Amino acid sequence: MVQQPLNPGVIEAARVLLDRTTLRWPEALQLGAALAARDMFPGTRITFVSASPALLEAARAEGLDAIDPARLPAAETALGTEADKEAES
């Protein structure tokens, strides 16, 4: 997981999203942070996670993989899965 701090790149990405979409400011900041992270780590697959249909749609329109955790099987959302444990070691 990448946490992207609020910085000028995130704010600019959010501003552009506000001009192009119907997202509200907090949603635009969330997606803007994901877009800034994608730009910082070229070639890295960024998956955007949200329960907001509008935010998921906007993320997909920006070319991100987007998932709604409420629609995943319980085994995929459980904390401490084997894949998570392997990634930590």
Secondary structure, DSSP 8 states (H G I E B T S, - for coil): -------HHHHHHHHHHHHHS---HHHHHHHHHHHHHHHHSTT---EEE-S-HHHHHHHHHTT-EEE-GGGS-HHHH-TT-HHHHHHH-
